[in-house]
């Protein structure tokens, strides 16, 4: 499961670095990361 999430995160990071709407993506990405942290902590 962690491997799948890791690959998704890598794809998201690649999108982030190329996407012209970086600020919007960074906010969304931050939310995803926070959600994953909460899921791991729970």
C-alpha positions, 0 to 999 in steps of 0.5 A, a space after each residue: 500500500 505504501 508503495 502505491 502511495 509513494 508512486 502516486 506522490 512521485 507522479 504528483 510531484 512531477 505534475 507540481 514541478 511542470 504545472 503552471 498552476 503550481 500554487 493551486 497544486 501545492 495546496 492540494 498536495 499539502 492537503 493530501 500529505 496531511 490526510 496521509 499523515 493523519 491516516 498513518 497516525 490514526 
